[in-house]
Amino acid sequence: MYESFYGFAEQPFSLTPDPRFLWPSETHEEGFATLYYGITRRKGFLLLTGEVGTGKTTLLRAAIDQIPSDIETALIMNTAELSGLDLFKLIAAEFRLEGNFQTKADYLIALNQFLLRRLERGLNTVLVIDEAQNLADGLLEQVRLLSNLETNTEKLIQIVLTGQPELRDILASPVMAPLRQRIALEHHVQPLREHEVEPYLEHRMRVAGSDYATVFPSGASRVFYATCGGCPRLINLLADRVLLAGYSAQERPVSLSLLERKAKEIADRVGEPG
């Protein structure tokens, strides 16, 4: 609605995890390097965590987009209320395994054969489980057992677990020690720092086809940081509302008073960052 008024070719602040809009902050660059290195070097288990809205999924999709095209990736997104058999069914579907599978053992045998065939051709395979903190009790142990699919020299499958900070708490429990000890690399995505907010906004607006200075007033990034605490999702939410209100008021650039008014609405709704 406001795109043409501000010179955008597309929405600059959509909440969808589009890798094109990933701005390489220090924490996101380190996270990307962790995923890319761990996957391409066949490190086995990788862990990516972060608070809600810090850009984990966007980072994950950016890494998947950049890894070599011959690396096959299965992405499991809906993890809540899965049984052990459900999980194996989803994995089989993602890797397009065919057969009359009745038990977890059937799925494991087929998966192992599939992975060995890929290894014989020099091909790498990745399983990504998003929001892994939602897995039911015991399913993380089932995932650990998948890491036993290996030869004497190679991991047959690289497993990436992503999730919110409570995933780290789950893995810190004594019963999770066998899995925790298998994690070769991990990264916790941090919120943006104050000096990173303006470049983040600039990047998203440039990708969408417009220019930061013609849309937001001087001092805007300080308001964004004070309201959103460096959380990219909240920054996007506030920016989208500000641009809609600015379009309605025919303000270009948006006035600081309008930005502050919309920021207060966001702060009242979600609470002050802390």
Secondary structure, 3 states (H helix, E strand, C coil): CCHHHHCCCCCCCCCCCCHHHCCCCHHHHHHHHHHHHHHHCCCCEEEEEECCCCCHHHHHHHHHHHCCCCCEEEEECCCCCCCHHHHHHHHHHHCCCCCCCCCHHHHHHHHHHHHHHHHHCCCCEEEEECCHHHCCCCHHHHHHHHCCCECCCCECCEEEEEECHHHHHHHCCHHHHHHHCCEEEEEEECCCCHHHHHHHHHHHHHHCCCCHHHCCCCCHHHHHHHHHCCCHHHHHHHHHHHHHHHHHCCCCCCCHHHHHHHHHHHHHHHCCCC
